[in-house]
Amino acid sequence: METEAKTKKWGNSIGIIIPKEIIDSKNIAVGDELILYIEKKKDKEKAKLMKEGYEEMNKTLMETHKEWEKADAEWPQ
């Protein structure tokens, strides 16, 4: 399950709030041990943009490759 959260100062540490919907759906109780996967939102957005850019670049390269193959096939021997 994925959600967004903001960090908050908690003594000398940083804490996050787990939304009630997640607590209820995962049946989380005080004292439970959890495994968390943490990723900064801006890093995730950057990775998404990079992936989209790569996919667009790959599409453009494939189209260019097809054009070169066509031109090569039509080139006099």
Steps between C-alpha positions, in 0.01 A plus 500: 500500500634842410425834660656842540610638834685802638771466757462668840749581772465260791759569770839441341344279234272541201162327497229434248127455548343184362153584365205331671394332176831313487490417871153351458568317173825346628369446854798685651516536877731687738816296549480320164825473311473636146715483190499828310621590154589869501552713192501878476209627293723721287734204431204287391371779276849546354527126429158506333601792278827330411315179409253693284790682332679172435187343354446801273865496392480127428184551293672774299807281444284211378318729256832639374636147461197400288548808282867414448414139413243622246746749348772234490268256319415765239864603447635393160751213516 
